[in-house]
């Protein structure tokens, strides 16, 4: 037995019962997501179950299993789940269930139904209909009308083809990110030792002794959001109960005069779970996040003072100080720096690929296998775009940017723990059309890019890649073979795709996408084609200032990283600059400031021992918020009159 085999023997693997439980719960959470977000939706409120950096639905299921497991452990210890088994189950849930929510299937299905339903001579949608392949989405007028109006059964024969096509597409994307994570795992987890704040609480809960559940400081922290959630949910149902507003209070009305009004919307929030995440981060990351967010406001004010104007016809985001373009450049810079600082790892990986080395105990896949899977998946997605009618260059540029953004977002999430994962609003689609100008792309290019908007959007909350990487980090901490995660993740993905498409269609056809079902998701599915019609009527000009701003953002990121590598006193982190130029930080800058203040004060005036003792309190903030959101959203699915105060949007 060689060294790799000996090390593998010392690590735990997935068991049949953990995989079975994970598959069943994945399907159950997929159903829960659809009922909470499509039925309760905008009518009665809900806490989003799959959109936060720790998916609420998956976490609530883990908590329920952990509590039941404690009972089993007291009655029959041999039959209780061990930590590696619980980790396998949890990673299945987090990696798969996010696909079925906002940004994923909830946006994709209405997009498939929109073009042929809304098209008319008046809105000029009929101009791009000839560019849509017959196999890409449904065209039957009766079936589409029933989808939007409701009170009908699902016409399986109309939807079967598109559902199979897009299920294969989504599965391929997820498999590609799994292979990419396997190639980057050693660099991010072992070499750079990124923070991974989102795994701290799940690892603590799955510990065989679960000692954190007996910690009074932990429950003191949990009591704060539990009280707020109970009070505010009571207010939603009985208005005489006072409301403690903790979400998105806009300060812009207090800055109505020039040049201060150039700041635009400036929300302040008090999300307890975000304060908990911030406390787990390094102080330089937390400081950089809120500092650079406030700096963006300074940039907006100075742009108004100077009176700089954007390029006419380059799009609404092409306005000084080009914050969204800076964010796009920062995301590119994060990936460039990852490649540069990881060049030794990449060299070793290339040598392992050429030599055909087997996977070590710590790897999810052998390097050659991971590289071949990644290449095959990329080519398959490229072929999909070409068969759909796109020109040779457009999908190559678009998909390259998509994978760059996904890689950057995963890296950023591992260091900043973004409560909600958003990229820069200049997403891959806008980056391509803005840099080249829309006239450089053909009608089929622009049309298929609209169908792919759910994949190219800056809303990355449905991205599975960060959760896969979290799973590999948890495996390293819990003595679990990462290789044993691959099959279960793929199984859970298949289950979620099957159930999400079917249950979603059933709800839309029953309630009507424009009738009683949540309308926001319907409009998000329609929006790419509204944008396409606008683009055809008013083509975008090449946005040279925006492109230069993107390169400036890349340069700033490089300078920040270089200074951080060479100056011990340097307080700024490039990840903070990247996050500050995305919509995420607008919602969480103040909780990050609170978390930074608390951690800095404790470490400076009390030391590491007090910090360690306070840590359960901040983990409790996460616990209480997620318990509160999960519990009331679950109860709301069964109590038709209950209105829920959301904890995470």
C-alpha positions, -999 to 999 in steps of 0.1 A, spaced: 0 0 0 16 33 -11 14 66 9 -17 79 -9 -36 47 -3 -26 47 34 -38 83 37 -70 75 20 -76 47 44 -73 71 73 -100 94 59 -137 88 60 -158 85 29 -195 90 21 -219 63 34 -250 51 16 -272 65 43 -257 100 42 -260 101 4 -296 88 6 -306 113 32 -289 141 12 -307 132 -19 -341 130 -2 -335 164 16 -323 180 -16 -356 172 -33 -375 183 -2 -357 216 0 -363 222 -38 -401 218 -32 -398 241 -1 -380 268 -22 -407 267 -49 -436 269 -24 -420 296 -3 -407 318 -32 -434 313 -58 -465 308 -37 -458 329 -6 -435 351 -27 -444 388 -27 -478 383 -12 -469 371 24 -432 375 26 -405 348 30 -369 345 39 -349 335 8 -340 298 12 -310 295 -12 -297 330 -18 -274 337 11 -238 326 14 -250 300 39 -282 288 21 -310 290 47 -329 259 35 -298 237 36 -287 251 70 -322 246 85 -322 210 73 -288 205 88 -299 219 121 -329 196 122 -308 165 114 -282 175 141 -309 179 167 -324 145 158 -290 130 157 -283 141 193 -314 121 204 -303 91 184 -268 93 200 -283 92 235 -305 62 226 -282 42 203 -248 58 198 -237 33 171 -265 43 148 -259 81 150 -245 100 121 -208 109 124 -194 143 114 -182 132 79 -216 118 71 -233 151 81 -208 171 60 -216 150 29 -253 155 34 -249 193 40 -226 198 10 -251 180 -12 -278 204 -1 -258 236 -4 -243 227 -38 -275 216 -55 -305 234 -40 -292 269 -50 -298 260 -87 -336 259 -82 -340 294 -68 -336 331 -79 -310 335 -106 -314 298 -116 -345 280 -126 -368 307 -113 -353 331 -139 -347 305 -166 -382 291 -170 -400 324 -174 -373 334 -199 -380 303 -220 -417 312 -220 -414 350 -226 -403 356 -262 -432 339 -281 -458 350 -255 -450 387 -255 -438 392 -291 -458 416 -312 -452 441 -340 -456 470 -315 -428 459 -292 -406 446 -321 -399 413 -304 -409 396 -336 -377 408 -352 -355 384 -331 -379 354 -331 -364 339 -363 -331 337 -345 -345 313 -318 -340 276 -326 -371 255 -322 -356 232 -295 -346 261 -272 -380 268 -257 -418 263 -260 -437 280 -288 -472 265 -284 -496 295 -279 -521 277 -258 -494 263 -235 -478 297 -231 -510 314 -223 -518 288 -197 -483 293 -182 -489 330 -176 -527 328 -167 -528 296 -147 -556 271 -139 -542 245 -162 -522 212 -162 -486 211 -173 -484 203 -210 -456 178 -206 -452 172 -244 -445 210 -249 -419 213 -221 -401 179 -221 -376 188 -248 -366 222 -234 -364 209 -199 -341 181 -209 -319 205 -230 -315 230 -202 -311 204 -175 -281 190 -194 -268 225 -199 -270 233 -161 -256 199 -152 -226 206 -175 -219 240 -160 -220 225 -125 -197 197 -135 -173 222 -150 -171 243 -118 -166 211 -97 -136 202 -119 -123 238 -117 -126 238 -79 -107 205 -78 -78 221 -98 -77 251 -75 -84 234 -42 -48 230 -31 -39 266 -39 -68 282 -21 -72 258 9 -37 246 16 -13 272 2 -31 305 6 -53 292 35 -83 314 27 -106 322 56 -138 304 45 -160 321 72 -192 303 59 -180 269 70 -173 278 107 -209 273 120 -217 241 100 -184 225 111 -192 234 147 -227 220 145 -216 187 129 -190 180 155 -197 147 171 -201 163 205 -217 195 191 -204 213 221 -214 247 207 -250 238 214 -243 237 251 -225 271 251 -246 298 268 -227 326 250 -237 310 217 -274 310 227 -271 346 240 -260 356 205 -288 336 189 -314 353 212 -308 387 196 -320 378 160 -346 354 173 -362 382 193 -361 406 164 -375 381 140 -403 371 164 -412 408 170 -411 418 134 -430 388 121 -457 395 148 -458 431 134 -464 418 99 -495 400 111 -507 423 139 -496 459 131 -502 470 167 -470 451 176 -440 475 172 -416 471 143 -378 473 147 -367 481 112 -333 464 105 -334 463 67 -323 488 40 -331 523 55 -322 547 27 -301 578 37 -303 595 3 -333 617 12 -311 634 38 -286 643 11 -309 660 -15 -288 689 -25 -259 689 -50 -233 675 -50 -243 652 -21 -272 638 -40 -248 622 -65 -243 595 -39 -276 580 -49 -292 553 -28 -272 547 4 -290 521 26 -281 512 61 -291 478 76 -287 458 107 -285 422 97 -273 402 127 -261 372 106 -239 396 85 -223 410 116 -215 374 126 -199 367 92 -179 400 95 -165 390 129 -151 358 113 -132 376 86 -97 390 88 -98 427 99 -81 439 67 -108 423 45 -137 437 66 -121 471 69 -114 473 31 -150 463 23 -167 491 41 -139 516 35 -139 512 -3 -177 513 -3 -176 547 13 -149 556 -11 -172 549 -40 -196 575 -25 -167 599 -25 -160 592 -61 -196 598 -70 -196 632 -52 -163 643 -68 -176 633 -103 -206 655 -97 -184 684 -86 -161 681 -116 -191 676 -139 -177 647 -160 -202 632 -184 -205 597 -198 -204 587 -235 -238 591 -252 -252 558 -264 -229 536 -243 -256 525 -218 -269 536 -184 -240 521 -165 -214 541 -185 -214 571 -162 -185 586 -142 -170 574 -120 -177 540 -137 -180 521 -105 -195 490 -122 -167 489 -147 -141 492 -119 -158 463 -103 -155 443 -135 -119 451 -137 -114 441 -101 -130 407 -108 -106 402 -137 -78 413 -115 -87 388 -88 -83 360 -113 -51 374 -128 -36 377 -94 -48 342 -85 -29 328 -115 2 349 -108 5 341 -71 -4 305 -78 20 300 -106 40 274 -87 8 255 -80 -2 258 -117 32 245 -127 29 215 -104 -6 208 -116 5 209 -152 32 184 -145 8 162 -127 -16 164 -157 12 154 -181 24 126 -159 -12 113 -152 -8 112 -114 -36 97 -94 -56 119 -71 -40 123 -37 -61 119 -6 -69 156 -4 -81 160 -40 -116 156 -53 -103 145 -87 -70 135 -103 -55 165 -120 -57 150 -155 -93 139 -149 -103 174 -137 -86 191 -166 -102 168 -191 -137 173 -176 -132 211 -175 -121 212 -211 -149 188 -222 -176 208 -204 -163 241 -218 -164 227 -253 -199 213 -248 -212 246 -236 -195 263 -265 -210 238 -289 -244 245 -274 -240 281 -283 -228 274 -318 -256 250 -325 -280 276 -312 -267 300 -339 -240 321 -323 -209 331 -343 -175 315 -335 -161 344 -315 -190 357 -294 -195 325 -272 -158 321 -268 -155 357 -253 -187 353 -233 -180 319 -218 -144 329 -210 -157 359 -190 -184 337 -174 -158 313 -160 -135 342 -150 -164 359 -131 -174 326 -114 -138 319 -104 -134 355 -90 -167 352 -72 -157 319 -56 -124 334 -45 -141 365 -31 -167 345 -13 -140 324 4 -123 355 18 -152 379 24 -181 355 30 -205 378 10 -239 375 26 -253 377 -9 -231 369 -38 -233 395 -65 -207 404 -91 -202 438 -108 -233 450 -127 -211 451 -158 -216 414 -162 -201 392 -190 -229 401 -213 -226 438 -208 -188 436 -209 -189 420 -243 -215 443 -258 -201 474 -241 -165 468 -252 -173 459 -288 -206 477 -293 -237 458 -300 -234 462 -338 -203 440 -337 -225 411 -327 -251 393 -349 -288 390 -342 -284 353 -332 -255 363 -309 -276 389 -290 -306 366 -289 -289 336 -275 -270 358 -251 -304 370 -238 -314 333 -232 -281 329 -212 -287 359 -191 -295 337 -160 -259 324 -164 -241 357 -173 -260 379 -148 -242 397 -120 -267 380 -96 -245 351 -86 -266 339 -57 -275 306 -75 -238 298 -83 -229 264 -70 -191 268 -73 -185 286 -39 -206 259 -21 -186 232 -37 -153 248 -26 -168 252 9 -175 215 9 -138 207 0 -127 230 29 -151 212 53 -138 179 41 -103 190 49 -113 200 84 -135 169 91 -112 141 79 -134 134 49 -121 123 15 -130 151 -10 -133 126 -37 -164 111 -19 -182 144 -24 -182 144 -62 -208 116 -68 -232 128 -41 -230 164 -54 -238 153 -89 -266 130 -76 -282 159 -56 -279 181 -87 -298 157 -108 -325 153 -82 -329 191 -77 -330 197 -115 -357 171 -120 -379 182 -91 -373 220 -95 -384 220 -132 -415 198 -125 -426 215 -93 -420 250 -107 -439 243 -139 -467 228 -118 -470 259 -97 -468 283 -126 -495 264 -145 -517 262 -115 -514 298 -102 -503 316 -134 -469 333 -138 -487 367 -142 -516 359 -119 -511 345 -83 -475 333 -85 -447 356 -75 -445 382 -103 -410 395 -96 -394 363 -109 -417 364 -140 -405 399 -147 -368 389 -142 -373 362 -168 -388 387 -193 -362 414 -187 -334 400 -209 -357 403 -240 -369 438 -230 -332 447 -229 -327 429 -263 -355 449 -280 -341 481 -266 -306 471 -278 -319 465 -313 -338 498 -314 -309 518 -298 -276 500 -305 -248 504 -279 -217 523 -290 -183 510 -280 -177 522 -245 -140 532 -244 -141 551 -211 -159 522 -195 -133 498 -209 -105 520 -196 -122 521 -162 -123 483 -162 -85 482 -169 -81 508 -142 -100 486 -117 -77 457 -127 -47 480 -121 -59 491 -87 -64 455 -77 -29 446 -87 -14 476 -68 -34 466 -37 -23 430 -39 14 439 -45 15 464 -16 -2 438 6 25 413 -3 54 436 4 42 460 32 34 444 65 15 476 77 -6 479 45 -43 479 57 -61 474 23 -71 441 7 -79 438 -30 -110 416 -22 -125 446 -3 -121 468 -34 -137 441 -56 -167 436 -32 -172 474 -27 -179 478 -64 -207 453 -65 -244 456 -52 -235 434 -23 -218 460 -2 -246 485 -4 -267 462 18 -239 450 42 -214 479 46 -228 489 80 -229 454 95 -194 449 82 -184 481 100 -200 468 132 -182 435 129 -149 452 123 -153 475 152 -162 446 176 -133 424 165 -108 452 165 -118 464 200 -118 429 215 -84 420 200 -68 453 209 -81 457 245 -88 422 256 -66 398 236 -70 365 219 -85 347 249 -115 370 251 -118 369 213 -121 331 215 -147 333 242 -167 359 223 -166 339 190 -197 317 200 -217 349 204 -212 359 168 -218 324 156 -250 326 175 -260 357 155 -259 335 124 -277 307 141 -305 329 154 -312 346 121 -312 314 102 -334 296 128 -358 325 127 -360 327 89 -362 290 83 -388 284 110 -413 311 100 -409 304 63 -416 268 69 -446 275 90 -458 300 64 -460 272 38 -486 255 59 -504 285 75 -520 304 46 -527 336 66 -492 340 80 -471 369 68 -433 365 73 -407 392 80 -377 383 58 -343 381 75 -322 381 44 -335 405 17 
